[in-house]
Structure formats: structure tokens, C-alpha cells
Amino acid sequence: MLRNDLRNIAIIAHVDHGKTTLVDEMLKQGGAFRENQAVQDRVMDNNAIERERGITILAKNTSVHYKDVKINIIDTPGHADFGGEVERVLKMVDGVLLLVDAFEGPMPQTRFVLQKALELGHKVIVVVNKVDRPDARPLEVVDEVLELLLDLDATEEQIESPVLFCSGRKGTASLAPDEAGSDLQPLFETILSHIDPPEYVDGPTKVLVSSIDYNDYVGRIAIGRIERGVLKQNQEVAVVDYHNPDVSYKAKVVSMYQFEGLQRVPVTEAKGGDIVSFSGIAGINIGNTVCDTGCVEAVPFVKISEPTVEMIFSVNDSPFAGREGKFVTSRQIRERLMRELLRDVSLRVEETDSADSFRVLGRGEMHLAILVENMRREGYELQVGPPKVLFKTIDGVKCEPIEELVIDIPEDALGAVMEKMGSRKAEMTHMAPVGSRVRLEFLIPSRGLFGYRNEFLTDTRGEGIMNTVFHGYEPYKGDIARRNTGSLVAFETGEAVTYGLYNAQERGTLFITPGTPVYAGMVVGYSPKSQDIDVNVCKKKHVTNMRASGSDEALRLTPATILSLDASLEFLSDDEVLEVTPQSLRIRKRILDRAARMRLASKNK
């Protein structure tokens, strides 16, 4: 039987192509809000970091009603580092809205998520968004999407997908690019006519868990789609994993909810095709199947792509350890990392030889940086090492992860970018003008991108856009210099003063301001030379009988460069670590003692 009263769709797109803004308008026009209700922009991005960065990190469920049909919508992340979120939620839906910017066209992440949707046989609706941009080129973008579908071996039905032209900000959609729509009715109509209604199969209960939420009061909350039968509140169920189908355990569904707009509405029963969330099963994980106790069958689950980057998380052992954090011990850090594993399937955590350190593997720098930022905001204090790529041995050959890099830049920045790409072992695969700009495509080792984003913004005067997606493993490309600048290292412990900083700024660019507490071995800036330089930023002006300490007071300091968490991780060299506390970020040398560092350097020569 078909559930004609229901449609399940996911919105997939590259980062910043307007998914969440379009969902806002779908919710408004689908009656999810009262007439006079004040609603903030990007209402689905309810996480503080998501709102600050303007990106979606976690996939989220919502629903709207149109013509007596409930449309379940999943808003997915667009950044490649959170691709694991997209891969698993596609198992919950029957079709996708492929959103593409009317100027930028298909980007690396568009290709990645579309490929996953096509492999699952989902129907596609192509939505060309931001058609009200002054530089929009909707017809060219439609051709580019068609080429992409052909390139990805789409079926004939998928290639003939309907195309709509939208403005997510204005909340309009139309079937022709030169026709201004008045609302999103054409989009809703296309969803109803083109996306298949889910099938309701009678029989024993079977639910695939595709997502996990966590609540301090009820513990783990499983989110999944009912593949067969009916799920009821207080029902006795069996839980089984696809990778270990012989082992199952019994549990009970305590409370159950469905998504209505932004709310979770309690229900006592749901049937095949519905997307539900339920609590009461303590050990449930993503990829588990919840079944009838008399018919235990595991549903196949999508294989999540492997991590490509690792970082070492360890207990903070700096001279300032324990001053600002609430959770500082290795046990507390370990518990928090293990808790993250429950909801993030693309993360791995491994023990190391040291009880104080953990090896954390993820999909990219940003993936791990968001975890560090979340821990920091929760009161954790820790140290993290520089990100490193994961090498693999394939057929006896050492291989490394390669990224597909797409760069949009002004023409006058072409020379500087090409020079940097050459030194980072990048291989150009495509180059084409797009309006007044140039689009370059490269295959580059993941190592080559570490520390490059800030340089790139400088070289393009802030006008460049760069996007990456994992391409695959290729033979090792040779050595790449991680950083060609040296560090300015504090010489003694104390408080930075203007006089000391004034003398130190002649050696390079500073990261700290007067009054900042520092310790010996802490990095306080960088030097254009490749060697590290020791500076005494705590040095005060001596009083003599010839002059007072206040004379020559007009010392002018160049404004300090205050590094964000992402910039700090990019800056780290192999002999440095980042001290992360709820209030501070401090880069420091692994070996704080200057004499010990010098001995080690001379031994390694």
C-alpha cells in the first residue's frame, strides 16, 4: 500500500547555497508558524556554532503540511567534513531536492551528496536557487547539473528530473527562469507529483535508526524511518545490528514522537513510512534495526566513508593548567569523546600508549575543530596537536588522501594562487572563466591544504572562495613544507607589557596584547624567517637616576593578530600544541624548556 498522505525528502546542496533559508520559507508557507509569530532567520540552525559560522553542522528533521499531505523534510549539512551526516539520513527518504546556486553552479559537495542519492535510487528535483542574484546564470547552471547527472551514471528517469527556479530569501518558485514566482506552490506541487509516496508494508515491526540525539533526562533518542509494520509506545522490541546480525537484545520503546514543524509531538503509534524519534533503549546506536521480537531482521546500512585526518587530544599539562576549565582530567575527556561517538558516525577515537592522550580521527580539519569548540564551550580544558593526514598502504605503496579543490578568484589573483598551488603539489584539472572571475579545479594532497586558508584570503584580498571534497587515495606526493614562518617564543613567565611587546614586534607579528599572562615556551607571534626566535615580552623598562619609568611613554604597538580556533590549528607546526580552555587559546611548544629544545634540535640535525 502507498502512503499518499506522506512524502519524505532531504534537501542536499553545497555549503552556502541556501538550503536552510529555503526550509525557513517552506515552513512559513506550510503553516508551521502562527500569523503573528516572530521567527528568526535560519530557524533550523539552532546550534550556537551553526548560527555564528553560518553553516549547518547537524542534519535536522522538520515537516510541513500541503493539501492534506505531510512532507517530512531533512535539512542536511553542506560542508564536506560533515558528509557523514548526509550519507546516513538519505536512508530515511524517498527523494531529494538538489539545490544549486544560480551563479556558482554544481560544486564539489554537490557532486558528493548527489552521487550518494543516485546510488540509493532516489528521485531528484533540481532547484536552481538565488535566481534573483544580479550575476545569476540559471540556464548555464541547468546544463552543468545535467552534465553532472550524466557523469554520475544517473538513470534516464533521474536525468529527466524536473527543474525549478527559486529565490529562497523571497520564498518564490517558478518553472521558468524568466518568470517571477509569487510563492513556493510550484515547489510543493512538484514534490507531491514527482517524489514517490512511501510504501506501507504490513508485517512485523522493522525500524532503521539513522540518527541519534541525546538528552540528559531520557538518554539516547533514536531517529529513524519505519520500514515495515507499526511501532507503538511501550512496545517490546528486539535491537540488532546489521554488521553483527546474530546478536540481539530486548528493549522497550518508552516514549515516541513525530516531527510537526519545529516541534516533536508525542504519539502512541506510527506506521510504515513515518519518520519517528523514540527513547527508552539505552544502548541503541546509528545503524541498528529495531524489530518485532518474533522476527529479528537487520536492515542493510550505508557504509560511512573513512576518516582522513587525525589529531591527538590530551590532558592540558601547561603551567596554567586547571585555572579556567571545569573538566580537566583524562577520564572526563575520554567520557566526552566516547559520548560524541554515539551521535557522530564518521568520528573514531582510539587509545594511545599514554593514558592522558587519545587519537581522534575525523573527516577533515573543520570536523575536528567543531568538536574542540563544542568541548571548550562545555567547560573542558585540553591540549590538541596539529592535524595530520592518515596514510594508507595500498598494494605495497604508501598512499595519501587527495582532495578535489575548486577555487573561484578574481583574475588579478591568478598568479599568486598558481604559485602557492605549485609548491603544495597540486595538479590542475580544469580552468574556466565564470563572469569576471576565474574558476580553477585542482587535485591536491590533503596535507597541502593545512595552513593555506589564511594565505589564500590574503592573496585574493578576501575575495577568493575555496571548496574541497575528498577525492580518494593516491601514491605519496613527496614532502610539503607545512609552514615557512617561524614562531616568536616567550622567554620567561609573567605578564606581557607594552615595553617588551614593542621590542618584540620588530621581530614579527604578535598574537597577544599587553596584560596577557604568558609562560616560558608559549608562542606569542610569528616571524617571517623560518627559525624560531625567543623574545622577552615581559621585559620592563628599568628606572635609573637619569630617567623615570614613565618617560618615552608613547610606544606604539601594531595591533595584534588574534587567532581563532581554526586559524590556531592551521598555524601549528609539528613541535607545537594548542592549549584550549573555555576562556583562552594558547599555542605552545611541546617542550617548554629552551635548553631542552636546543639540544633536541642539534641532535636531529
Residue, then its C-alpha position, 0 to 999 in steps of 0.5 A: m500500500l502507498r502512503n499518499d498522505l506522506r512524502n519524505i525528502a532531504i534537501i542536499a546542496h553545497v555549503d552556502h547555497g541556501k538550503t536552510t533559508l529555503v526550509d525557513e520559507m517552506l515552513k512559513q508557507g506550510g503553516a508551521f508558524r502562527e500569523n503573528q509569530a516572530v521567527q528568526d532567520r535560519v530557524m533550523d540552525n539552532n546550534a550556537i556554532e551553526r548560527e555564528r559560522g553560518i553553516t549547518i553542522l547537524a542534519k535536522n528533521t522538520s515537516v510541513h503540511y500541503k493539501d492534506v499531505k505531510i512532507n517530512i523534510i531533512d535539512t542536511p549539512g553542506h560542508a564536506d567534513f560533515g558528509g557523514e551526516v548526509e550519507r546516513v539520513l538519505k536512508m530515511v527518504d524517498g527523494v531529494l531536492l538538489l539545490v544549486d546556486a544560480f551563479e556558482g553552479p554544481m560544486p564539489q559537495t554537490r557532486f558528493v551528496l548527489q552521487k550518494a542519492l543516485e546510488l540509493g535510487h532516489k528521485v531528484i528535483v533540481v532547484v536552481n536557487k538565488v535566481d534573483r542574484p544580479d550575476a545569476r546564470p540559471l540556464e548555464v547552471v541547468d546544463e552543468v547539473l545535467e552534465l553532472l547527472l550524466d557523469l554520475d551514471a544517473t538513470e534516464e528517469q533521474i536525468e529527466s528530473p524536473v527543474l525549478f527556479c527559486s529565490g529562497r530569501k523571497g520564498t518564490a518558485s517558478l518553472a521558468p527562469d524568466e518568470a517571477g514566482s509569487d510563492l513556493q506552490p510550484l515547489f510543493e506541487t512538484i514534490l507531491s507529483h514527482i517524489d514517490p509516496p512511501e510504501y506501507v508494508d504490513g508485517p512485523t515491526k522493522v525500524l532503521v535508526s539513522s540518527i541519534d540525539y541525546n538528552d540528559y533526562v531520557g538518554r539516547i533518542a533514536i531517529g529513524r524511518i519505519e520500514r515495515g509494520v507499526l511501532k507503538q509506545n511501550q512496545e517490546v522490541a528486539v535491537v540488532d545490528y546489521h554488521n553483527p546480525d546474530v546478536s540481539y537484545k530486548a528493549k522497550v520503546v518508552s516514549m515516541y514522537q513525530f516531527e510537526g514543524l519545529q516541534r516533536v509531538p508525542v504519539t502512541e503509534a506510527k506506521g510504515g513510512d513515518i519518520v519517528s524519534f523514540s527513547g527508552i533503549a539505552g544502548i541503541n546506536i546509528g545503524n541498528t534495526v529495531c524489530d518485532t521480537g518474533c522476527v529479528e531482521a537487520v536492515p542493510f546500512v550505508k557504509i560511512s566513508e573513512p576518516t582522513v585526518e587525525m589529531i591527538f587530544s590530551v590532558n592540558d599539562s601547561p603551567f596554567a593548567g586547571r585555572e579556567g576549565k571545569f573538566v580537566t582530567s583524562r577520564q572526563i575527556r575520554e567520557r566526552l569523546m566516547r559520548e560524541l561517538l554515539r551521535d557522530v558516525s564518521l568520528r573514531v577515537e582510539e587509545t594511545d600508549s599514554a593514558d592522558s592522550f587519545r587519537v581522534l580521527g575525523r573527516g577533515e580539519m573543520h570536523l575536528a575543530i567543531l568538536v574542540e569548540n563544542m568541548r571548550r564551550e562545555g567547560y573542558e580544558l585540553q591540549v590538541g596537536p596539529p592535524k595530520v593526514l592518515f596514510k594508507t598502504i595500498d598494494g605495497v605503496k604508501c598512499e595519501p588522501i587527495e582532495e578535489l579543490v575548486i577555487d573561484i578568484p578574481e583574475d588579478a589573483l591568478g598568479a599568486v594562487m598558481e604559485k602557492m598551488g605549485s609548491r603544495k603539489a597540486e595538479m590542475t584539472h580544469m580552468a574556466p572563466v565564470g563572469s569576471r572571475v576565474r574558476l580553477e579545479f585542482l587535485i591536491p594532497s590533503r596535507g597541502l591544504f593545512g595552513y593555506r586558508n589564511e594565505f589564500l584570503t590574503d592573496t585574493r584580498g578576501e575575495g577568493i572562495m575555496n571548496t574541497v571534497f575528498h577525492g580518494y587515495e593516491p601514491y605519496k606526493g613527496d614532502i610539503a613544507r607545512r609552514n615557512t614562518g617561524s614562531l616568536v617564543a616567550f622567554e620567561t613567565g609573567e605578564a606581557v607589557t607594552y615595553g617588551l611587546y614593542n621590542a618584540q614586534e620588530r621581530g614579527t607579528l604578535f598574537i597577544t596584547p599587553g596584560t596577557p599572562v604568558y609562560a616560558g615556551m608559549v608562542v606569542g607571534y610569528s616571524p617571517k624567517s623560518q627559525d624560531i626566535d625567543v623574545n622577552v615580552c615581559k621585559k620592563k623598562h628599568v628606572t635609573n637616576m637619569r630617567a623615570s619609568g614613565s618617560d618615552e611613554a608613547l610606544r606604539l604597538t601594531p595591533a595584534t593578530i588574534l587567532s581563532l580556533d581554526a586559524s590556531l590549528e592551521f598555524l601549528s607546526d609539528d613541535e607545537v600544541l594548542e592549549v584550549t580552555p573555555q576562556s583562552l587559546r594558547i599555542r605552545k611548544r611541546i617542550l617548554d624548556r629552551a635548553a631542552r629544545m636546543r639540544l633536541a634540535s642539534k641532535n636531529k640535525 
